[in-house]
Amino acid sequence: MIDIDAWKVYYSDDKNLEKISSYCKYREIVIMRMIRDKKIVLRSLKIFKPEHLIFWIERLNLKNTLFDIYHSVASVKIPFPISPDLHKLKETREYLNIHWNQILTGFDLFVDFDIETNEDRPKAKEYALMLAIELKKQGYTQTEVWDTSRGFHLWDRGKWEPLFIKNLIMDTCLELGIPMSMPIKEINGKRYKARGKKWIEMKGDEEIPIASKPWVDCGIYDIRRIKKVPFSLHSKTGKPVLRIL
């Protein structure tokens, strides 16, 4: 059960608002709020300063409503202010859908470790730290590990291609023995599955192997992917997203 009073206090604290908004710059911002057990998605928003975050918190009554705030894994430069009129957000979405590649300035290294229950958290954390250390050895020295209070995120801000990152993460997970949600990859039109520390070609009628959580979500590598904003609260736990490495 979320303590709504603690929720209000957290989102009234200037230091918290400053930290959250600092991670929203040059990103598409998405807010998902819970109203009567329904998830309402507000997309796309633009936040550069604490004042912008405060505006949307007040505009949407978010101190009294559980919500999650996300930012795009891609960095973008939206060339105009976002209207406070909620009915005009559709126009913004349509513009971004058409011009996304023109306003794109980068794509981060991002890894999402999913869990099934809280009992999975220690193992998920172990995997996350293991992968982060290996990535640092490979030269991705700015890789960070963030605890979302459910799963874990790895994050390194940069200018990579989603497919490059996907292959990097899958190959590294294969080497380390870290479970993946879809432990298959396509090479030159052929499908391969993870077995031991090798990619083995699959037969035409062979079923996709199934792993169990905690695992690395391999289905997240598209150019419009979003992730939880650091230091924001998780609507299921009431706890903030915090960096642990």
ABEGO torsion letter per residue (X at the ends): XBBAAAAAAAAABAAAAAAAAAAABGBBBBBBBBBGGBBBBBOBBBBABAAAAAAAAAAAGAAABBBBBBBBABBBBBABBBBABAAAAAAAAAAAAAAAAAABAEBBBBBBBBBABAAAAAAAAAAAAAAAAAAAAAGBAABBBBBAGBBBBBBBBBBBBAAAAAAAAAAAAAAAGBBBABBBBBBGGBBBBBBEABBBBBBAABBBBBBBOBBBBAAABBAABBBBBBGBBBAAAGBBBBBAX
